[in-house]
Amino acid sequence: MNMKILIINLPRYNGSSVTREGRCELIMHYRIDTPATLLIIASILRENYYQINFIDANGLNLSYQSISELLISKKFDIVIFTIAAAIIEHDIRICDIIKNLNPSCITIGYSWYARNFGKELLNEYPNLDILIIDDPFSIIKNLIQYIENNRDLTNVRGIVYRDNSKNIKINPILDEKINFDDLPIPAYDLLQTFKPYYIYTPLLKPYALIYAGKGCPFGCKYCNVARTKYSGRSAKSIIKELKLLKKLGNIKYVWFFDEIFTINRKRVIEVCKGIIEEKLKIKWLCDSRVDLVDEKLLRLMRRAGCIGISYGVESGSQRILNAMNKGITIEQAKKALMWTRKAHIPIQLNLILGYIGENAKSINETEMFIKSALPEFLQVTKMMALNDTEFNKLALEKGWINESTNWNEIMKSTKKKIINYKPFNLDLWGERKKLYRMLYYNPKWWFIVINTLLRNHNLLLPMIGTLVTRFFNKNVI
């Protein structure tokens, strides 16, 4: 096979790094992630003997001008990239550059947030040839084979494309998706260097973002990944990837980017034992649920290098948790946080203020919960009507949001204006500031933080950075 394929992680946005990983479109200055999705796609195609070139413009901080200069003397049959829908005009520029250099090159984009607007995107941006609207790992090999053999794309599920008559076609989504454990390890050797990648601070590197699995079977009404089938990798595969990262880049820090890393307790135990037995000396962070950890497991995770767990508890009120369909209890949360602290693993606690039924009593319950928990890190957000959530559907029915008729605005919008919604009569931003103050002005919290930093000196600068941001940002304190 002689097809030449370029896979490119697109440039930063206004100087800030961009993470384009499925539903996680993050524009930030405090981390630069390895482009896991694109590296897996590269590995899938390389296994099928395609010639792959890889450019991480985000990691290397390359501009579009630099990309043009790099590609001016090169010819590719296909260019593949992931798109952040929130900055579509910035990202889609790659198509114009590619077509200007080589009009016959086929441009293939993927965006989780744009998947419902494929027809509109191809109509708006004529240099975008194909948009993948379902699981890219399950689609990409079949799609490239059809293109290579000049076959009609009608039977390639999960794409939007133009047919020979330039009509835009939307194919049905997949019946079945590939098992995550059947995927090859990302093609890390295609990265020029691991030096650019870090988490929280440039001192926390070399670093890599990796997947142990994807999906979340739980039914939280505010979440746009709720009730999605979980597909996970084996412990053997995860350890193999960690060993490769150690060999290629001497990786010291890893973020397991799953929605719920601890969803399979047996596998977590096997991963932890593998890290210890292989003496990998990797520090790692993950996301979890309070009902999917226990004291023994957390102690083992700590021994294996875990230096941070993020829990989405969301509220200190059981009534609000029930309304959210969170599926946890306050008692479970208290026990999980106590066990995590006893294991000396730093805690990030995530809260959402303003869910349906929020009132002075539930706010007070959340305050009492935070006073008891005193997490090292706290993230507080106001309720949002995210696309593809049960809350968004209800908000439309109740008239709490006026959905735009402009597809571009709908695709980009994660912060829709919510109106005539009773919980927003509360001073939620004022409450947010109060919750942070409850930590930062509490001597006991400072004792906890100092103890945490003594046991996790790697987190000293991230903690200082967080505190500086909080104290000098008037919107927070």
N, C-alpha and C positions, 0 to 999 in steps of 0.2 A: 504494500500500500504506500502510495507516494504523496498523499494529501498532506499539505503543510498547514498546521493549525497553531494560531497564536491565542493564548489565554492570558488575559490582562486584568489585573486588579486596578481599577481606575484611580485617578489622582485624588489628592486631598481636596477638601472644600474650604476655601478662604483660609488656608493655612492649618486647618484642623484635620486630624486623622478621621477617616471614615471606615466603620465596620459595616460590611454588606453581607450579613449572615442571616439569610431568611428573613424572619420577622424582626430581627434585631438590626435595625438601621441606626447606628450610633455615630454621632458627629461630636468628637470630643478632643481635648488636648492632653488628657492624662493617661492614654493608653494607645498603643499601636499593635493591632492583632495580626497574627499570621492569617492569610486568607484561606481558611480551612476548606470551604466549599469548592473554590476553584482548584485547590491542590488535589482534592479528591477527584474532581472531574478530569484533571490532567492525568491522574493515575489510571482511571478507567480507560481513557482513550489510549494511553501509552501501552497498556496491556494488550490492546488490539492493534499494536504496531503502527500507530499514526505518529508522524513527526510532530513533536510538541515543543513550542517555544513559550516561555513564561516571563511576564514582566509584572512585578509588583510595584506599580507607580506610587501607590499609597505608602508602602513601606519605605521605598527609596526616595520619596518626596520628589517625584518627577512631575513636571508640568506637561500639559498637552503639547506645548512647543517641543519639549525634550522628546516626547514620544514620537512626534512627527519626524524629528531628526534621526531617531533611532531606526525608524521603519522606512525611510525614504528610499533605501537601496534594497529593501527586502520585499519578497512577494509571499503572500499567504493566501490559501484557498478559503480559510474560515477564520473568523475572530470571535472568541467567546468571552463574555464578561458578565458580571453581576451588576445590577442597577439598584441604587437607592432611590425609591420613588419620591421621597421628600425633596430630592435635589435633581430631579429628572433632567432639567435643562442642562445642568452641569455635566451629568454622566453621559447623556446621549450624544455629546459632542464627539465622542470616540467614533461614532458611525460616520460622521461627516469627514473626519480625518482619514479613516480607512478607505472610504469610497473615493476620496480625492486622490489617494495614492494608487488605488487599484479598484476601479469600478466593478470588476467581476467578483471581488471578494465577498463572501457571504457573512453578514453580521448576525450574531445570535446573542440575545440578552436574556437574563433571568431576573425576575423581581417578584418576591412574595406578595408585596403590597400592590403591584400593578397587574396581578394575574387576572383580575376581573375587568381590566380595561385594555386588553390586548388589541382589539379591533381599533379602538380610539388611538392607541399609541402608534400602531403601524400607519394609520391614516394621517396622524399629525407629523410623524417623523419618517419620511420616505426612505431614508438610508438605513433604517432598522428593518432587516429582512424577516427575522423570526424571533418571536418571544416565547420562551418556555413558561407555561402557566401551571405546571404541576411539578412533582418531584424531579429535579434535574438529574439526579443520580440514576433514576430509573429510565430516563428518556434519552440521555445524551448519546449513548452508543448506537441505539437504533436510528436516531435522527441523523447522525453523521454517516452511517452506512447507507441510508436512503439517498442522502445528498451525493455521496461518492459514486453511487451507481446510477445517478440521474433519474431516480425513480420518483413517481408522484408521491407527495407527502400526505395524501389523504389518510393513509393508514397509520401515520405516526401520531399517537395519542399525546395530548397534553401540550399542544403548541398552537400558536396563531401565526399565520404565514400568508404570503401572496402566491396564488397559483399562476400558471403560465399566462393567464389572461389579465394578470395584475389585480384580480379580485381578492379581497382579504377573507381568509377562511379561518374558522375557529373549530379545531378538532376536539372530540370528547376527551375528558380526562381519563387517567389510567384506571383500569379495573383493579390491578394489584401493583404494589410498589415493592421495590427490591428490599430485602432484609438488610439492615445496616451492617450486620456481621459478615455479609457476603461482599461488602465493598473492600477494595484494596486500601492499604495505608496511603495517606496523602503523599504526593510526590515532593517531599521536602527538599530533595537534592536539586530541584529546579530553582529554589531560592538562591540568590547570589550570596546572601549572608544572613545570619540571624541577629546581627548587631542592631538593626533598627527597632526590634520588637520589645516592648516592655509593658508592664501593668502597673498603674498608679504613679510610678516614678521611674525615670530612666535608670535608677539604681537597681530596680527589680527586673533584671534581665541577665542572660538570655531567656526569653519567654516564648511560649507557644499557646495558642488557643486550640483545643482539641475537643472532638465529640466522642463520648462514650455511647451515645444514643440520641434519639430524637423522639419528640412526641410527649403528650401528657393526657392520660385517660380521665383525669379529674374534671369536674364540671363547674368550675368557678365562673360566675355569670359576667364578670368584668374582663375576662381574659380571652384574647383572640387565638389562643392555641388550645383552648379547652376541648376535651373529648376527641383528641387526635390520637390515633393508634401509636403506641410506643414501640419503637424498634431499637433494640440495643445490641451492642457488640459484646463479645466474650471477653473475659478477663485476659485470656491469652493474647488476643488481638491488641488490647489496650497496652499490655506490658510490652509487646513487640514494638508498638509505636513509640512508647516512652524510651525504650532502649535505642531505637533509631535516632530519636531526637537528641539523646545524650551523645551518641556517636557523631552525628553530623554537626551539631551546634553546641554541645555541652550545655544543653538546656537545664536551667536551674529552677524555673518557675512555670507552672502550667495552670490554666483555667479549664476545668471540665465544663464545657459550655452547654450541657444538657439542661432541660427545664428542671429535671429532678435526678440528680446523680445517684441518690440512694434508693431509687425505686426498686432495685433488685439487691436485697441485702447480701445474699450469697455471693454475688459478683463483686460487690464492694469489698467484702472480706478477702476474696481471691486477689483483687487488684492490690489491696494494701499489703497482703503477705508477699505478693510478687515484688512490689517496690522495695520491701524490707529485705527479702532474700537476695534480690539482684543488686542490693546496695546502690540504688540509683541516686539517692540523695537529691530528690526533687521535692521542692515545696509546691503545694498546690491548693487551689481554691475551688469551691463548688457551690451549687444551689441545691436546696433540699426542702423538705416539708417536715414540720414538727412531729407528724405522726409516722414518719418513716426513718426515725433514728432511735437509738437506745444507748444506754450508758456504756455498755461493753463495746458496741460498734464505734462509738465516738472516741473511746480511748485508743482503739486500734487505728482509726483514721489519723489521730494525732501522732501516733508512733510512726505511721507511714509518711508523715510530712504535711498533713493538712494544716494550713495556716489561716483558714477563713471559711466560714459557711454563711451563706445568705439565706435567711428564712423569710418567706412571704407570709407573715402572720396577718397583716392587713388591718386588724382592729383588736382592741382590748375588750370589746363587747360581744358576748356570745350571741346576742340577738342579731347584731349586724353580720357576724360570721355566718349565721344560719341563713340570713337573707341573701348573702353572697353565694350560698351553696359551697362554702369553702371546705366543708367536710372535716373540720378539726374542732377541738374544744380548747377553751382557755387553759384548762388543766393540762392538756397535752402540751400546749405551748410552754407553760411554766416549767414542766418537767424537762422538756427538750432543751430549753435554754439553761436550766440548772446543770444538766448533764454535760452540755457543751462547755460551759464555764469550768466545770470540774475537770474536764479533759484538756483545759487550757487552749481551747480553740477560739480565736476571736470571732465575734458575732456581728453580722450586719442584719438588722431588723428592718423590714420594709412594711410601711403602713399606707393605707389609702383612707383619706378623710372624705366624708360626704356621700357614702353609699346610701341607698334608699332606706329611710327610717332613721338616719343619723339625727341625733338631737343632743341637748345639753347632758342628758344622763349618759348616753353612749360615749360622748366625748370625755366625760369625767371617768368612765370606766377605762378608756384608753390611756388617760393620764395616769391612773393608778397602776395600770399594767406596766407602763414605761418606767415608773418610779421603782417598781419591783424588779423589772428585768435589767435595766441599766446597760443596754447593749453598747459595745465599743463604737459601733457605727450605726447610724440611724438614717433611713431614707424615707421621707414623708412626701407623698404626692396627693393632689386633689383628684377626685373622681373624674375620669374622662370617658367619653363615649367613643371607644375604639371600634373601627369597622369590624364586622364579623363577630360581634359579641352579643350575648343575650341582652345585656344592658342597652346596647345601641339599638337593637330592635324595639325594645320596650320604650326607649326614649323617643323614637320616631312615632310609635303608636300614641304616646301620651302628649306629643307635641313639645317635649322638652328640648328638642333640637330641630332646627330647620335645615334639613339636608339640602345642600347645594345641588343645583341641576347641572353644574359644571363638573364633568368627569375628572378633570385635572385637579380641581380643588378637593374632590372626594378622595382621590387616590393619595394625595399628599397629606391630607388632614389627619392628625392624631389628636388635635386639641380643638374640638368643635365647641362652639359656644352653646352652653346649656342654659335654657331660660325657663322661667316658671317652675322651677324645681326646688321644692321646699328645703332640702338640706343646705342649699347654697345661700339661704338666708342667714346661716351661721357664719361667723367670721373664721372661716377655715384657714386662711393664710395667717391670721393672728394666732390661731391655735397651733399651727405648724411651728411658728416662732417659739411659742410657749413650750412645746415639746422639746425643742432643741435646748432651750434655756434650762429645762428641768434636768438635762444631762450636764451641760457645761458649767452650771453654777452649783453642782452637787459635789461636795468633797468625796463622797463615797465613790462616785463615778470616776473621779480623778485617780483614786486609789486603785480601782479596777483597771483603768487604762495603763497606769504605770506598771502594775503587775503584769499586764498583758504584754507590754513592750519589753519588759525584762526577759520574758519568756519567748518573745517573737521580735527580736531586734530588727528583723527585716522590714517590719511595718512601722518603724519609727517615723520615717519621712512621709509615708502616706497619711499617717495620723496627724502629723504636724500640718501637712498641706490641707487636710480636711478642716482642721480647726481654724487655720488662717482664713480659708474660704468662708467659713461660717461667721467668724467674727467681723470680717470686713465686707460682707455682703449684706446690705440693709434689707434685702428681700427675705433673708433667712432669719437673722437675729434682730 
